[in-house]
Amino acid sequence: MRQMFYMISVMMILFGMKPESARAQQHKEDTIRNDIVYGHSKGVELKFDLIQPKDVTGPFPAILFFHGGGWQAGDKWHGHHWIRMFADLGFVGISVGYRFAPEFAWPAQVQDAKAAVRFLRKNAIELNIDPNRIGVMGESAGAYLALMVGSTGGIDELEGDGGSPDFSSRVQAVVSYFGASDFTQTRAKLSAQVEEEVMQYYKKPLSEVMADFIGSPNPDESTLQKMSVLTYIDGTDPPVLIFQGDNDPFVSVSQAEGLANALEKVNVRHELVMVIGGGHGWTGDLKKKNRYSNGRILSTRINAKEMNTRLTKFKLKTGISYGNSHLDIENPETTLLKFKVAEMVVFM
């Protein structure tokens, strides 16, 4: 258990974040700086939103968040709740906007994600960021972008022309929430209900969504391999944390397992967290249905009493407090993240 590898905890350990840098964060009203231009490509301004820890000194580690939406929908403000949490923990949090299909097909989105990382390094002093401590995280389509950023450092053809060309796009940690890793896999047939939900959201079937992103309704195998995270994985990749629901209709369990196996083969540190009953995200009605299941997952990892004891020890040792440290069945995912911090920092 002492070597458990989880999201915030691994970033704290890998980035060497000093506990005192987060101590002053609780109950502060942090301000998000919106629409910072991080690059330009094909006549488009590329923008992200950024939040910094307050009343403490840096330079800070940074975490970039990439939103989901099938690479053709969504908005960077969808990541504001994440980056506020990052700032509370002593990180600079960045929620990244990127170009959408069908106007811009792959690899535009990957290139934009990498441009954002390069911009942070170029402007590290101004933004009070440690350029050697940058992590990426995403959900769904954004998780794919995070995985690609993590696995394609040094791949020149994926860097793009978004700006800051003299700086590296390599990162030090990756977190994927239900992201695809292998486009060569045959997709499972969706249920009629899920197909209808896709139509309502995108105004087109999933096959067209994917064709828009790929740039062709009938891509060849070499194109799909070039798009796949698995193609690029090697022993130089940063640690990767993978969250996957076992009932996800869009990203199959085999995607997450294949990614974990590929990382294992090249000895890259990783952890696969399988959410029993979890679908493609845990929001709305699905989140309500899964609260009990997620709470059960927490209790199987460690009982609530022991977890609360460990969190208390963590607070005493570091001075960092997260408010209510007790098992929160109404918000089990947040409680799990709290435990993950305590587990690594106190018991590593």
LOFIGU-354651 format. One record per atom (N, C-alpha, C): residue in one letter; x, y, z. Coordinates in steps of 0.2 Angstrom, whole numbers, plus 2048, in hexadecimal, padded with zeros to 3 digits. Atoms other than C-alpha are relative to their C-alpha. Layout:
% LOFIGU-354651
AXYZ...
END
This chain:
% LOFIGU-354651
M8047FA800M800800800M804806800R7FC7FA800R80F80C803R8028037F9Q7FE7FD807Q81280D7F0Q7FA8017FCM8067FF804M8008107EBM8028077FCF7FF7FA804F80181C7DCF7FA8037FDY8067FD802Y7F38287DAY8018077FEM8007F9804M7EF8397D2M804805804I7FD7FA7FDI7F38477DEI8067FE803S7FA8027FCS7FF83D7E8S8067FF7FCV7FA801804V80A8387DAV8038077FEM7FD7FA802M80B84A7D4M803804806M7FD7FD7FAM80F8507E6M8077FD801I7FA8037FFI81D8437E7I8058017FAL7FB7FF806L8248447D5L802807800F7FF7F9800F8238577D6F804803806G7FD7FE7FAG82A8587E7G7FD806803M8037FB7FDM81D8647EDM801801807K7FF7FF7F8K82186C7FEK7F9801803P8077FF7FCP81286A80AP7FF807801E8027F97FEE81487C80FE7FD8047FAS8037FC806S8108827FDS7F97FF800A808801801A7FE87B7FFA7FD802807R8038007FAR7FC87F811R7FB806801A8047FA7FFA7F589180FA7FA8007FBQ805800805Q7E988B801Q7F8800803Q8078027FEQ7D988680BQ7FC806801H8057FB7FFH7CA89180AH8028077FDK7FE7FA803K7D389E7FFK7FC8007F9E8047FE806E7C98A67F0E8058017FBD7FC7FF805D7D48A27E2D7FD8027F9T8037FD806T7D28AB7D1T8037FC7FAI7FE803806I7D28A27C1I8018057FAR7FE7FB805R7DB8AC7B3R7FD7FC7F9N803803806N7D08A87A3N8048027FAD7FF7FF807D7D58A7791D8078037FFI7F97FF801I7E88A8792I8027FD7F9V7FE803807V7EF8A6780V8067FD801Y7FA8047FFY7FB898780Y8037FF7F9G7FD801807G7FE89776DG7FB8027FAH8047FF806H7F789975BH8017FB7FBS7FF805805S7F488D74ES7FA8007FBK805800805K7EB88E73DK7FB806801G8057FA7FFG7E489F742G7FC800806V8048017FAV7DD899752V805802806E7FD7FF7FAE7E28A0763E7FF7FB805L8018067FBL7E5892770L800803807K8007FD7FAK7E0896781K7FF7FB806F8018047FAF7E088F793F7FE805805D8017FD7FAD7DA8947A4D8047FE805L7FB8017FCL7E68957B2L7FE802807I8017FD7F9I7E58967C5I8077FE804Q7FA8017FCQ7F48977D1Q7FE800808P8018007F9P7F58947E4P802807802K7FF7F97FEK7F48A47EEK804800807D7FD7FE7F9D7FE8AC7FCD8067FB802V7FB8057FFV80C89F7FAV8058017FBT7FA7FF805T81D89F7F1T8017FA7FBG7FF806804G8218947E2G8087FF7FFP804803805P82788E7D6P7FC7FA801F8058057FFF8188827D5F8007FB7FBP802805806P8158727CCP7FA8027FDA8067FE804A8088737BFA7FC7FA7FEI804805803I7FA8687B9I7FB8037FBL8047FE806L7F186A7A8L7FA7FB800F806804800F7DF8647A7F7FD8017F9F803800806F7D885F796F7F87FD800H8078027FFH7C585E795H7FE7FB7FAG803805805G7BA85178BG7FB8037FCG8057FD804G7AD85377EG8027FD7F9G800803807G7B284776FG8058047FCW7FB7FB804W7C085476AW7FC8057FBQ8047FB803Q7B285F763Q7FB803804A8057FD7FCA7A8865771A804801807G7FE7FF7F9G7AA86A784G804807800D7FD7FA7FFD7B387978BD805800806K7FB8007FBK7C287D796K7FD802807W8037FF7F9W7B78837A4W7FD7FA803H8028077FDH7B28717A6H8057FE805G7FB8027FCG7C286F7AFG802805806H7FE7FB7FBH7C187E7BBH7FF7FD807H8008037F9H7BC8737CAH8067FC801W7FA8047FFW7CB8687C7W806805801I7FA7FB7FFI7D88777C6I7FF804806R8017FD7F9R7D087F7D5R8037FB805M7FD8057FCM7D486F7DEM8087FF800F7F8800801F7E686F7D7F803805804A7FD7FA7FDA7E98807DDA7FF800808D8018027F8D7E287B7EFD8067FC802L7FA8057FEL7F086E7EFL8078037FFG7F97FD801G7FE87A7EAG8027FF7F9F7FE801807F7FE8777D7F7FD8067FCV8047FC805V7FB8837C9V7FC7FC7FCG805804804G7EC87D7C0G7FE8037FAI8017FD806I7E987F7AEI7FB7FC7FCS805804804S7D987A7A4S8018037F9V7FE7FE806V7DD87A792V7FB7FF7FAG804800805G7D387E783G8047FE7FAY7FD802806Y7D7876772Y7FC8007FAR804800806R7D1876760R7FC7FA7FFF805806801F7C286B75BF8007FE7F9A802803807A7BE85F74DA7F9802800P7FD802807P7B785F740P8058057FDE7FB7FB803E7C086F73CE8077FE800F7F98027FFF7D0869743F8007F8802A7FF8077FFA7D3856742A8067FE804W7FA8027FDW7E084C74BW8068017FCP7FE7FF7F9P7EE850750P7FF807803A8007F97FDA7E9862753A7FF800807Q8028007F9Q7E285E764Q8067FE804V7FA8027FDV7F2855769V805806800Q7FB7FB801Q7FD863762Q7FE806805D8027FB7FCD7F387076CD8027FF807A7FF8027FAA7F586677CA808801802K7F98007FFK80886577AK802808800A7FE7F9801A809878775A7FE803807A8017FD7FAA80187C786A8057FE805V7FB8027FCV80E87278FV8068047FFR7FA7FC802R81C87B785R7FF807803F8017F97FEF81488C789F801801808L7FE8007F9L81588879CL807801801R7F98007FFR82788479BR8038077FDK7FD7FA803K82B894790K7FE806805N8027FA7FCN82289F79DN8007FE807A8008037F9A8268957ADA802806805I7FE7FB7FBI82E8A47B6I7FA805801E8067FB7FFE81F8B07B2E7FA7FD804L8068037FDL8128A37B7L8027FC807N7FD8037FAN81D89D7C6N7FF7F8800I801807801I81D88B7C0I8077FD800D7FA804801D82B87E7C2D8007FC7FAP801803807P82E8797B0P8027F8800N7FF807800N8348687B6N7FB7FC804R8058037FDR8248647BFR7F98017FDI8067FF803I8168637B3I7FC7FA7FFG804806802G8088567B2G7FA8027FCV8067FF804V7F98547A7V7FA7FB802M8068047FEM7E784D7AAM7FB8027FCG8057FF804G7D884B7A0G7FA7FB801E805805800E7C784379FE7FD7FF7F9S803802806S7C0839790S8058027FAA7FC7FE806A7C7842780A806804803G7FA7FC7FCG7D284D78CG8057FB803A7FB8057FDA7D983D794A8047FD7FAY7FC802805Y7DF837783Y8058057FEL7FB7FB802L7E7848780L806800806A7FB8017FBA7F0846791A8057FA7FFL7FC806801L7F683578DL8048017FAM7FC7FF806M7FC83A77CM806805802V7FB7FB7FEV806849784V8057FC804G7FC8047FBG80D83D791G8057FB7FCS7FC805803S813830784S8038027F9T7FD7FE806T81883B775T806805801G7FB7FB7FFG82684677CG8067FE7FBG7FA801805G83384876EG7FD7FE7FAI803802807I827843760I7FF8067FCD8007FA803D82A852755D7FA8017FCE8057FF804E81C84F749E7F9801804L8067FE7FCL80F851757L801806804E7FF7FA7FCE81686175EE7FC8067FDG8047FB803G80D86C752G804807800D7FE7F9801D80F87F74FD7FD805804G8047FB7FBG80688675EG804805803G7FC7FB7FCG81488F765G8057FD805S7FB8027FBS82388E771S8047FA7FEP7FD806802P82C882766P8077FE803D7F98027FDD83D88376FD7FF7FD807F8018037F9F83587B77FF7FD7F97FFS803807800S831869783S7F97FF802S8078017FES820862784S7FF7FA805R8008057FBR825854790R7FD801806V8037FF7FAV81C8527A0V8027FA805Q7FE8047FAQ81F8497B1Q7FB7FB803A8058047FDA80F8417B5A7F98007FBV806800804V7FE83C7ACV7FB7FD803V8068037FDV7ED8397B2V7FA7FF7FBS806801805S7DF8317A7S7FA7FE803Y8078027FEY7CD8307ABY7FC7FE7F9F804803806F7C582479EF8028027F9G7FE7FE806G7D0828790G8027FA7FBA7FE805805A7D381E780A8078007FFS7F9801801S7E481777DS8027FC7F9D7FF804806D7E280C76DD7FA8017FBF8067FF805F7D881175EF8007FB7FBT800806804T7DC801755T7FB7FB802Q8058057FEQ7CF7F8760Q7FA8017FDT8077FF803T7BE7F5759T7FC802806R8057FD7FBR7B17FF763R7FA7FC801A8068047FFA7A37F676BA7FA8047FEK8067FD803K7927F9764K7FC803806L8047FD7FAL78880676FL7F97FE800S8078027FFS777803776S7FC8067FDA8047FB803A76980C76EA7FF807805Q8007FB7FBQ76881777EQ8068057FFV7FA7FD800V77A81C77DV8018047F9E8007FC807E77982076AE7FB806800E8057FB7FFE76A82B76EE803806804E7FD7FB7FCE77483477BE8068047FCV7FA7FD804V78383776FV7FC8047FBM8047FB805M77683E762M7FE806803Q8037FA7FDQ76F84A76EQ806805801Y7FB7FC7FEY780850773Y8048037FAY7FC7FE805Y78A850763Y7FC8027F9K8047FF806K77B851756K8037FC7FBK7FD804805K78484374DK8017F9804P7FF8077FDP787830750P808800802L7F98007FDL79882B759L8047FE7FAS7FC802806S79E824748S8038077FDE7FE7FA803E79E836741E804804805V7FC7FD7FBV7A583D751V8087FE7FFM7F9802801M7B483274FM8038017F9A7FD7FE807A7B683573CA802807800D7FE7F8800D7B6848740D807800803F7FA8007FDF7C484574CF8067FD7FCI7FB803804I7CE839742I8028037FAG7FF7FC807G7CC843732G7FE7FB7FAS803804806S7C4834728S7FB7FB803P8058057FDP7B582872AP8037F97FFN7FD806801N7C181A724N807800801P7F97FF800P7D281C72BP8037F9800D7FC806800D7DF80F728D8047FE806E7FD8027FAE7E8805735E806804802S7FA7FC7FES7F880F734S7FE807804T8027FA7FDT7EE81F738T7FE7FF807L8038017F9L7E5817747L8067FE805Q7FA8017FBQ7F681174EQ804806801K7FD7FA7FFK7FD82274CK7FD804805M8047FC7FCM7EF829756M8007FD807S8008047FAS7F181C764S805801805V7FB7FF7FBV7F981F774V8057FA801L7FC8067FFL80080D775L8068007FBT7FB7FF805T80A811765T807803803Y7FB7FC7FEY81581D76FY8037FE807I7FE8027F9I817815780I8077FD800D7FA8037FED829812786D803802807G7FD7FF7F9G834812795G801807802T7FE7F97FET837825795T7F9803802D8067FD7FFD824828798D800802808P8017FF7F9P81F8307A9P7FB7FC803P8058057FCP8148277B6P7F98027FDV8077FF802V8028257B1V7FB7FD805L8068037FCL7F28237BBL7FA8007FCI806801805I7E381C7B2I7FA7FE804F8068017FDF7D181D7B8F7FB7FD7FBQ804803805Q7C58127AFQ7F97FD803G8078037FEG7B280D7B1G8007FA7FDD800806803D7AF7FB7AED7F97FF7FCN806801804N79E7FF7A6N8008067FBD8007FA805D7A480D79AD7FE7FE7F9P802802807P79B80C789P8048027FBF7FC7FD805F7A8816780F8077FE800V7F98037FFV7B9811787V8007FA804S8008077FDS7BA7FF78BS8057FF805V7FB8027FBV7C37F7799V8067FE7FDS7FA803803S7CF7EF78DS8048067FEQ7FC7FA802Q7D5801788Q804801806A7FC7FF7FAA7DA80479AA8057FB802E7FC8057FEE7E17F379DE8067FF7FBG7FB800805G7EB7F478CG805805802L7FC7FB7FEL7F2804792L8057FE806A7FC8027FAA7F77FD7A3A8057FB7FEN7FB805802N7FF7EE79BN8068027FCA7FB7FD803A8097F878FA805804804L7FB7FC7FBL81080379DL8047FB804E7FC8057FCE8147F47A7E8067FD7FCK7FB803804K81E7EC799K8068047FFV7FA7FC800V82A7FB798V801803807N7FF7FE7F9N82A7FE7ABN7FF807801V8027F97FEV82180E7ACV7FB800805R8048017FBR8198117BCR7F98027FEH8077FF802H8068117BBH7FC7FD805E8058037FCE7F680D7C4E7FA8007FCL806800803L7E68077BDL7FA7FF806V8058007FBV7D780B7C8V7F97FF7FCM806802803M7C78027C2M7FA802805V8067FE7FCV7B780A7C8V7FA7FB7FEI805805801I7AA7FC7CAI7F98047FFG8067FD801G79A8017C2G8008077FCG7FF7F9803G7A28117BAG7FF8007F9G8017FF807G79D8177A9G8058047FDH7FC7FB803H7A482479EH800807804G8017FA7FCG7A68317ACG7FB7FE806W8058027FAW79D8317BDW7FD807802T8047FA7FET7918407BCT7F97FE7FFG807800801G77F8437BCG7FD7FA804D8038057FDD7748347BFD8047FA801L7FB8057FFL7828287BDL804801806K7FC7FF7FAK78C8307CAK7FC7FE807K8048027FBK77D82E7D6K8007F9801K8008077FFK77C81C7D2K8067FD802N7FA8037FFN78E8197D4N803802807R7FE7FE7FAR7908227E5R8027FA805Y7FF8067FBY78E8127EFY8057FC7FDS7FB804803S7998087E3S807803802N7F97FD7FFN7A78157E4N802800808G7FF8007F9G7A58167F7G8027F9802R7FE8077FER7A78037F8R8077FF7FDI7F9801803I7B78047EDI804803806L7FB7FD7FBL7BE8107FAL8007FC806S8008057FAS7B9804809S8047FA7FET7FC806801T7C27F6800T8078017FFR7F97FE800R7D28007FER802801807I7FE7FF7F9I7D2805810I7F9802804N8077FE7FDN7C480681DN800807802A8017F97FFA7BD817821A804802806K7FD7FE7FAK7C4817833K8088017FFE7F97FF801E7D681482DE8028057FBM7FE7FA804M7D582081FM800806803N8017F97FDN7CF82E82AN806801805T7FA7FF7FCT7DE82A836T8068027FCR7FA7FE805R7EA82B827R8008077FEL8017F9802L7E383B822L802805805T7FF7FC7FAT7E4842833T808800801K7F88007FFK7F783D834K8038047FAF7FE7FC806F7F9845823F800807802K8017F97FEK7F2855829K805802805L7FB7FE7FAL7FD855839L8078007FDK7F9800803K80D85182FK8018067FCT7FF7FC805T80A85D821T7FD807801G8037FA7FFG7FF86B828G7FB8017FBI8057FF805I7F4869819I7F97FD802S8078037FES7E186781CS7FC8017FAY805800805Y7D3863810Y7F9800802G8067FF7FDG7C586781BG7FD7F9803N8038067FEN7BA85881EN8047FA7FES7FB805802S7C684981ES7FD7F9801H8038067FFH7B983C822H7FD7FD7F9L803803806L7B282F815L7FA8037FED8067FD802D7A683880BD7FC7FC7FAI803804805I79A82C802I7FC8047FBE8037FC805E79183B7FAE8058037FBN7FB7FD804N7A18407F2N8077FB800P7FB8057FFP7AC8307F2P8068017FCE7FA7FF804E7B88357E4E804805803T7FB7FB7FDT7BE8447EDT8037FD806T7FD8037FAT7C083A7FDT8067FB7FEL7FB805802L7CA82D7F3L8078047FEL7FA7FC802L7D683B7ECL803803807K7FD7FE7FAK7D88417FEK8057FB803F7FD8067FEF7DD830803F8077FF7FCK7FA802804K7E982E7F5K806805802V7FA7FC7FEV7F383D7FAV8037FE807A7FE8027F9A7F483780CA8047FA7FFE7FD806800E7F9826807E8078007FDM7F97FF802M80882B7FDM804804804V7FC7FC7FDV80E839807V8027FE807V7FF8027FAV80C832818V8037F9801F7FE8077FFF80F81F815F8057FE7FAM7FC802805M81B820806M8077FC802
END
